[in-house]
Amino acid sequence: MLINDPPVAITENLLMLGTTPYQVYLFKGEHEAVVFDGGIGPVGPLVSEQLETLGIDRRLVKQVVITHAHPDHVMAVPGFREMFPEVTVAASEPAAATLSNEKPIGFFTKVDAALTAALTKAGTITEEYHPKPLDQMAIPVDRNIKQGDQIAVDGVSFDVLETPGHSDCSLRFFEPTGKILIIADATGYYVPDQHYWWPNYFTGYGAYLGSIERLAALDAEVLCLCHNAVITGAEEITSYFDDAIAATKACHEQILADRESGKSVREIAERIGTEVYEKTPLMPVEFFQKNSGLLVKQSLRFAGVDEG
């Protein structure tokens, strides 16, 4: 089953909050709760309103866990700090280093403003959800986490998994009893109504594919993406991973075929980016083309092909 349109309960203890393009997850026990992912800036005020509507005491939230340091996954964290006064923010060490650096945070704020404007134009949010400007060009992290660590909530523990490929700072989280797996962008950007993937192996094709295969082997029954959907059911999740892997390999093979035919890195990136834009025109086509250039370079490097 595919679930979207937050706020919605996924299980008795797991809620999807935020907005369909940019979701975060609240896992709550009797005495405490944790928020996974940091969304875009407007997710902060939106989550605040959703918790009030659902009658959930925000004082329960003691942890916010960042999946990776990309702007659409961290910009609500400053708002969460204000919202949850006793919160501890956790992330990988590489993510923490990025988030303490003024230069990337300055860039993140520009991306966040563009995403906020796009959602407002689309009617997904209104201006009342626009975030406040940052007090500092940093998003502090309190706890560094890595492979083998756990996120504990009232006796329930999520295993921390390092999953490079999308970024070098990517973490995913698996709760083995409930078979809940939170993967953020590990399988790329998925457009459910078109069953379409934009693979996102921005820092390594081989590592990205290996990460997906390891996540698929966990046999999850609840799969939490951080864009557009939650997928439930073992068979549906197996099928999702199979199709994500196939889409990733097809993208890679087409890049190599295009390069062999004489197309430049820019031409290939423009083709991919234009295709993505036509599927999900949330940002300008140039945004998708520029990021697709990373895919082209990673595919060529993996295959040992000259980038030209």
Summary of the structure (lengths in Angstrom):
residues: 308
radius of gyration: 18.7
end to end distance: 44.5
largest distance: 60.6
contacts: 1085
relative contact order: 0.12
helix: 43%
strand: 21%
